[in-house]
């Protein structure tokens, strides 16, 4: 064998080794795909996303509210609003744990009572029991803390609407069963919320209604009718109130009244422009010095862009996009149709609320009073969003792979730390005879799996009994 042949044989394995090696990007993608295929990946992602968004909110509220907190008349210092927000976050963590630990069947059973209570609260807030401010009457003030019943109404309506639609699934092909009672109850809620008045609350309630009908499989022509009615209603509402009309006109021509109706939107754009790519640094943004009103509430995204720059904005938007992907993934991976509709509706509701807030801060939508979930300062919105995230994490633990892993391998580190009970196995209800519509898609795989698992068991047990009787006879 010649020297050249020896060199070729030695170099061949080396070329194969180099070919077998994956690029860093491909290796990272492979590792990420393998991690996402783990049973509790969605549960851990919900915990991580909730923690990251809440932490960003704590830091940004501390930075944005320092100037607005100072009040010489009351003697409050620079940390007054931050301490209030921190109290809501800590109590919201308890709410998150309760929603994570509560059995989903119990949550579904209480949804009807919750809707009744929320309707009563929406009516009572219009009485002298409610507190007025800023031209609206939409709060209950208890012990110095304000509570908005419309925030609780959104969650109760989502849970109850999913319960009704799943219960009536076999007759949803008939319009009267599809519309009643979900749509009439929604219209009653719209009327009570607009009486406050609260257009932003009505819009988010409309998002909940559309999401419920979408995930329940309503026909597309129904959405065209609802959207047309919503647009017509928005036009009527804008024409009947001067302040709404001024907001719409300032959105259509933002440069016409920069010191009036378009003042907040203009200052928000200035703040975003001043931030540049990397921002001015935490606490260094000048917008909080009364240049941008309500900077710690509705316009906190402008402070993020001003102090953390374009990179900070992209990180926040990426976290909400990740939340949307994980929430819809949880909805698709569950077999229980109520969990599927609830998880999808709550995900769309939360992410759309973030999209509306970011949209009007950057000038893509008219200004409305929608907060940025988990980031804006606020009491009721923090509690409600924490409850939603707890329900979403609870739904992630009810995925079939997660149920099998938790029941066979134990609760895991987070389960032991949070004292979480083992999730229940989903058992589809018995199929109704004479129904004009097949069982829900979430029911069919479980029903087939149950039947296929039972049939071999019967086949195995029958020869055993026969064999044992023959042996006894012998």
C-alpha positions in Angstrom: 0.0 0.0 0.0 1.4 3.3 -1.0 1.8 6.4 1.2 -0.9 8.2 -0.7 -3.4 5.4 0.0 -2.6 5.5 3.7 -3.2 9.3 3.8 -6.5 8.9 2.0 -7.7 6.2 4.5 -6.6 8.3 7.5 -8.4 11.4 6.2 -11.7 9.7 5.3 -12.8 9.2 9.0 -11.9 12.8 9.7 -14.1 14.0 6.9 -16.9 11.9 8.1 -16.5 13.3 11.7 -16.6 16.8 10.4 -19.8 16.0 8.4 -21.4 14.4 11.4 -21.0 17.5 13.5 -23.9 19.9 13.6 -23.7 23.6 13.4 -24.3 25.5 16.6 -27.6 26.9 15.4 -28.8 23.4 14.4 -27.7 21.9 17.6 -29.5 24.6 19.6 -32.6 24.1 17.6 -32.4 20.3 18.2 -31.9 20.8 21.9 -34.8 23.3 22.1 -37.1 20.9 20.2 -36.2 18.1 22.5 -36.9 20.2 25.5 -40.3 21.4 24.2 -41.3 17.7 23.7 -40.9 17.1 27.4 -44.3 16.6 29.3 -44.1 19.6 31.6 -42.5 22.1 29.1 -45.6 24.2 28.8 -46.1 24.4 32.5 -42.5 25.6 33.1 -42.8 28.1 30.2 -45.9 29.7 31.7 -44.1 30.0 35.1 -41.0 31.5 33.4 -43.0 34.0 31.2 -45.2 35.1 34.2 -42.1 35.6 36.3 -40.2 37.6 33.7 -43.1 39.9 32.8 -43.9 40.5 36.4 -40.2 41.3 37.2 -40.0 43.7 34.3 -43.2 45.3 35.5 -41.9 45.8 39.1 -38.7 47.4 37.8 -40.5 49.7 35.3 -43.2 50.8 37.8 -40.4 51.7 40.3 -38.7 53.8 37.6 -41.9 55.4 36.1 -43.8 56.2 39.3 -41.1 57.8 41.4 -42.0 61.4 40.3 -45.8 60.9 40.4 -45.6 59.4 43.9 -44.3 62.6 45.5 -47.2 64.6 47.0 -46.4 67.4 49.5 -50.0 67.6 50.6 -50.1 64.0 51.8 -46.4 63.6 52.6 -46.0 60.6 50.3 -42.5 59.8 49.1 -41.1 58.5 45.8 -41.9 54.9 46.7 -45.6 55.3 47.5 -47.0 54.0 44.2 -44.3 51.4 43.9 -45.1 50.0 47.4 -48.8 49.8 46.4 -47.9 48.0 43.2 -45.6 45.6 45.1 -48.5 44.8 47.5 -50.7 43.9 44.5 -48.0 41.7 43.0 -47.5 39.8 46.3 -51.2 39.3 46.8 -51.5 38.4 43.1 -48.9 35.7 43.6 -51.2 34.1 46.1 -54.1 34.4 43.6 -51.8 32.7 41.0 -51.1 29.8 43.5 -54.8 29.4 44.2 -55.7 29.3 40.5 -52.9 26.8 39.9 -53.9 24.6 42.8 -57.7 24.7 42.4 -59.2 21.7 40.5 -60.4 22.8 37.1 -63.7 21.0 37.6 -64.3 23.1 40.6 -63.4 26.3 38.7 -65.9 25.3 35.9 -68.6 24.6 38.4 -68.3 28.0 40.0 -68.3 29.9 36.7 -72.1 30.3 36.6 -72.2 31.8 40.1 -69.2 34.1 39.2 -71.1 35.5 36.2 -74.2 36.3 38.3 -72.0 38.0 40.9 -70.1 40.0 38.3 -73.4 41.2 36.7 -74.5 42.4 40.1 -71.3 44.2 40.6 -71.5 45.9 37.2 -75.0 47.2 38.2 -74.0 48.2 41.7 -71.0 50.2 40.5 -73.4 52.6 38.8 -75.2 53.3 42.1 -73.8 55.6 44.8 -71.8 52.6 46.1 -69.5 53.1 43.1 -66.7 55.7 43.0 -66.5 58.3 40.2 -63.4 59.9 38.8 -62.2 61.3 35.4 -65.8 61.5 34.1 -66.5 57.8 34.7 -67.9 55.7 37.5 -66.3 52.3 37.3 -64.6 51.6 40.7 -65.3 50.3 44.1 -63.0 51.9 46.7 -62.3 49.6 49.6 -59.7 50.6 52.2 -57.9 53.0 49.9 -57.7 50.4 47.1 -59.8 50.7 44.0 -61.4 47.6 42.3 -62.9 47.5 38.8 -65.6 44.9 38.5 -65.2 44.8 34.7 -61.8 43.1 35.1 -63.4 40.2 37.0 -66.3 40.1 34.6 -63.9 39.3 31.7 -62.6 36.2 33.4 -66.0 35.0 34.7 -67.5 35.4 31.2 -64.7 33.4 29.6 -65.0 30.5 32.0 -68.8 30.5 31.9 -69.1 30.9 28.2 -66.7 28.0 27.6 -68.9 25.9 30.0 -72.1 26.7 28.1 -70.6 26.1 24.7 -69.2 22.8 25.7 -72.4 21.7 27.3 -74.4 22.6 24.2 -71.8 21.4 21.7 -74.0 18.8 20.1 -76.6 21.4 19.2 -74.3 24.3 18.3 -75.1 23.8 14.6 -78.4 25.4 15.4 -78.2 29.2 15.6 -80.4 29.6 18.5 -78.3 27.3 20.7 -75.1 28.9 19.4 -76.3 32.4 20.3 -78.3 31.8 23.4 -77.5 32.5 26.2 -73.9 33.6 25.6 -74.5 36.5 23.2 -77.5 38.0 25.2 -75.5 37.9 28.4 -72.5 39.5 26.6 -74.8 42.3 25.3 -76.1 42.9 28.8 -72.5 43.2 30.0 -71.7 45.6 27.1 -74.6 47.8 28.1 -73.6 47.9 31.8 -69.9 48.6 31.0 -70.7 51.4 28.5 -73.0 53.0 31.1 -70.0 53.7 33.2 -68.7 54.6 30.5 -65.8 52.3 29.7 -65.1 51.7 26.0 -61.8 49.9 26.6 -63.6 47.4 28.9 -66.3 46.8 26.2 -63.6 46.2 23.6 -61.8 43.6 25.7 -65.2 41.9 26.5 -65.9 41.8 22.8 -62.5 40.0 22.3 -63.5 37.4 24.9 -66.8 36.8 23.1 -65.2 36.4 19.7 -62.5 34.1 21.1 -65.2 31.9 22.7 -67.1 31.5 19.5 -64.0 31.0 17.5 -62.6 28.1 19.6 -66.1 26.6 19.9 -66.1 26.3 16.1 -68.8 28.9 15.2 -69.3 29.5 11.4 -67.2 32.3 9.9 -70.1 34.2 8.6 -71.2 34.8 12.3 -67.9 36.7 12.9 -68.5 38.9 9.9 -71.9 39.9 11.3 -70.4 40.5 14.8 -67.5 42.5 13.5 -69.8 44.6 11.3 -72.1 45.3 14.3 -69.0 46.1 16.4 -67.7 48.6 13.9 -71.1 50.2 13.6 -71.5 50.4 17.4 -68.0 52.0 17.7 -68.9 54.6 15.1 -72.1 55.5 17.0 -70.3 55.7 20.3 -67.6 57.9 18.9 -70.2 60.3 17.4 -72.3 60.5 20.6 -69.4 61.5 22.9 -67.2 64.5 22.3 -64.1 63.1 24.1 -64.3 59.9 22.0 -64.6 61.9 18.8 -61.6 64.0 19.7 -59.5 60.8 20.3 -60.5 59.5 16.9 -59.8 62.8 15.2 -56.4 63.1 16.9 -55.6 59.5 15.8 -56.5 60.3 12.1 -54.6 63.7 12.2 -52.0 63.5 15.0 -50.3 66.7 14.1 -53.3 68.9 14.3 -53.7 69.1 18.1 -50.4 68.1 19.8 -51.2 70.0 22.9 -54.8 68.8 23.3 -56.3 65.4 22.5 -53.1 64.2 20.8 -50.8 65.2 23.6 -50.3 61.8 25.2 -49.9 60.0 21.9 -47.4 62.6 20.7 -45.3 62.5 24.0 -45.3 58.7 23.8 -43.7 58.9 20.3 -41.2 61.4 21.6 -40.2 59.0 24.4 -39.8 56.1 22.1 -37.7 58.2 19.7 -35.5 59.4 22.5 -34.7 55.9 23.6 -33.0 54.9 20.4 -31.5 51.4 20.2 -30.3 50.8 23.8 -32.2 53.5 25.7 -31.2 56.2 28.2 -30.9 53.8 31.1 -33.2 52.8 34.0 -34.4 55.9 35.8 -33.0 58.3 33.3 -36.1 58.9 31.1 -37.5 62.4 31.3 -41.1 61.5 30.4 -42.0 60.7 34.0 -41.4 64.4 34.9 -45.0 65.2 34.0 -44.3 65.2 30.3 -46.4 62.0 29.8 -49.5 61.6 32.0 -50.3 58.2 33.5 -46.9 57.0 32.5 -46.9 54.2 35.1 -50.3 52.9 33.9 -51.4 53.1 30.3 -48.2 54.4 28.8 -45.5 52.3 30.6 -44.4 50.8 27.3 -43.3 54.3 26.3 -41.0 54.4 29.3 -39.7 50.9 28.4 -38.7 52.3 25.0 -37.2 55.4 26.4 -35.1 53.8 29.1 -34.4 50.3 27.6 -34.6 51.3 24.0 -35.6 49.3 21.0 -34.0 46.2 22.4 -36.2 46.4 25.6 -39.3 46.8 23.5 -38.4 43.8 21.4 -37.8 41.7 24.5 -41.2 42.7 25.9 -43.0 42.0 22.6 -41.1 38.7 22.3 -42.3 37.6 25.7 -45.9 38.2 24.8 -45.5 36.4 21.5 -44.0 33.5 23.5 -47.0 33.6 25.8 -49.4 33.5 22.8 -47.5 30.4 21.4 -47.5 28.6 24.7 -51.1 29.3 25.5 -52.3 28.1 22.1 -50.1 25.1 22.4 -51.7 24.2 25.7 -55.1 24.6 24.1 -54.2 22.2 21.3 -52.5 19.6 23.5 -55.5 19.2 25.9 -58.3 16.7 25.4 -60.9 18.3 27.6 -62.9 20.6 25.3 -63.6 23.0 28.2 -59.9 23.4 28.9 -59.2 23.8 25.2 -61.7 26.7 24.8 -60.8 28.3 28.1 -57.0 28.2 27.5 -57.4 29.6 24.0 -59.8 32.3 25.0 -57.7 33.5 28.0 -54.5 33.5 25.9 -56.1 35.5 23.1 -57.6 37.9 25.6 -54.3 38.6 27.5 -52.2 38.9 24.3 -54.7 41.1 22.5 -54.9 43.4 25.5 -51.1 43.7 25.3 -51.4 44.3 21.6 -54.0 47.1 22.0 -51.8 48.8 24.6 -48.6 48.7 22.5 -50.6 49.6 19.4 -51.9 52.9 20.8 -48.5 53.8 22.4 -46.7 53.5 19.1 -49.5 55.3 17.2 -51.2 52.4 15.4 -54.5 52.6 17.3 -56.5 55.3 19.0 -55.7 55.9 22.7 -57.7 53.8 25.1 -57.3 52.9 28.7 -56.1 49.4 28.3 -53.2 48.4 30.6 -50.1 46.3 29.7 -50.7 43.0 31.4 -48.3 42.2 34.3 -46.3 45.3 33.6 -48.5 48.4 34.1 -49.2 49.6 37.6 -52.6 48.6 38.8 -54.5 46.6 41.4 -57.4 44.7 39.8 -55.6 44.1 36.5 -52.6 42.5 38.3 -54.9 40.2 40.3 -56.9 39.2 37.2 -53.9 38.6 35.1 -52.2 36.5 37.8 -55.4 34.4 38.1 -55.3 33.9 34.3 -51.7 32.8 34.3 -52.5 30.4 37.2 -55.3 28.9 35.2 -53.1 28.6 32.1 -50.4 26.8 34.1 -53.1 24.5 35.7 -54.3 23.7 32.2 -50.7 22.9 31.1 -50.5 20.3 33.9 -53.7 18.6 32.5 -52.1 17.8 29.1 -52.2 14.0 28.6 -48.4 13.7 28.7 -48.2 15.8 31.8 -50.9 13.9 33.6 -49.1 10.6 32.9 -45.7 12.0 34.0 -47.0 13.5 37.2 -48.9 10.4 38.2 -46.1 8.0 37.4 -43.0 10.0 38.4 -44.4 12.2 41.2 -45.2 15.9 41.4 -41.6 17.2 40.6 -39.7 20.0 42.2 -42.3 22.8 41.5 -45.2 20.5 42.5 -43.6 19.7 45.9 -42.6 23.3 46.4 -46.1 24.7 45.6 -47.9 21.6 47.1 -49.8 21.0 43.9 -52.2 18.0 43.8 -51.9 15.5 41.0 -54.1 16.4 38.0 -57.1 14.3 37.2 -57.3 12.1 34.1 -59.8 13.4 31.6 -62.7 11.0 31.0 -65.0 12.1 28.1 -68.7 12.1 28.8 -70.9 9.4 27.3 -72.0 10.1 23.7 -75.6 11.2 23.4 -77.9 9.1 21.2 -79.6 10.7 18.3 -77.4 13.9 18.4 -77.1 15.5 15.0 -73.4 16.4 15.6 -70.4 14.2 16.4 -68.7 14.4 19.8 -66.1 17.2 20.3 -62.7 16.6 18.8 -61.2 16.6 22.2 -63.5 13.7 23.1 -62.9 11.5 20.1 -59.3 10.5 20.8 -60.0 9.7 24.4 -63.2 7.7 23.6 -61.4 5.7 20.9 -58.4 5.1 23.2 -60.7 4.0 26.0 -62.5 1.6 23.8 -59.4 0.2 22.2 -57.8 -0.2 25.7 -60.9 -2.0 27.0 -61.4 -4.4 24.0 -58.0 -6.2 24.3 -58.5 -6.4 28.1 -61.9 -8.2 27.5 -60.3 -10.5 24.9 -57.5 -11.4 27.3 -59.7 -12.0 30.2 -62.2 -14.2 28.4 -59.9 -17.1 27.5 -58.5 -16.9 31.1 -61.9 -17.5 32.5 -62.5 -20.3 30.0 -59.2 -21.9 30.7 -59.7 -21.8 34.4 -63.1 -23.4 34.2 -61.7 -26.2 32.0 -58.9 -26.8 34.5 -61.4 -26.9 37.4 -63.5 -29.4 35.4 -60.5 -31.6 34.9 
